[in-house]
C-alpha cells in the first residue's frame, strides 16, 4: 500500500502537466501582446500547476525508480491529446489514436 502513494503522486504529475499545458495554450491565444500572453489567468494557472507538478514529481521519485517514473510520464502525450480534443476542439486522426495505443502498450510492457 505504501508504494501506491508514490504512483498516485506520479499520476497527479502526469494529469496536472497535461492540464497545465492546455491552460498555457489557451492563455497564448487570449491576447496578442507579450504581456497579455504571460500575465493572464489561464497562463498563470498553468505555470502554478507546473509548480505543483514539480513537488508531486519529487514526492513520486522518493518511492519509484527514475526509469519507471519517466516511462509513466510518456502518458502525458495521451492526456494532452485527450484534452486538446475535448477542450481545444483539435482534430484527432487515426494515426494519433494508434500512437496513443502504442504509448499505452509501451508503458505496460516496460513496467511488466
Secondary structure, DSSP 8 states (H G I E B T S, - for coil): -HHHHHHHHHHHHHHHHHHHHHHHHHHHTS-SSHHHHHSSHHHHHHHHHHHHHHHHHHHHHTTS-HHHHHHHGGGHHHHHHHHHHHTS-----HHHHHHHHHHHHHHHHHH-
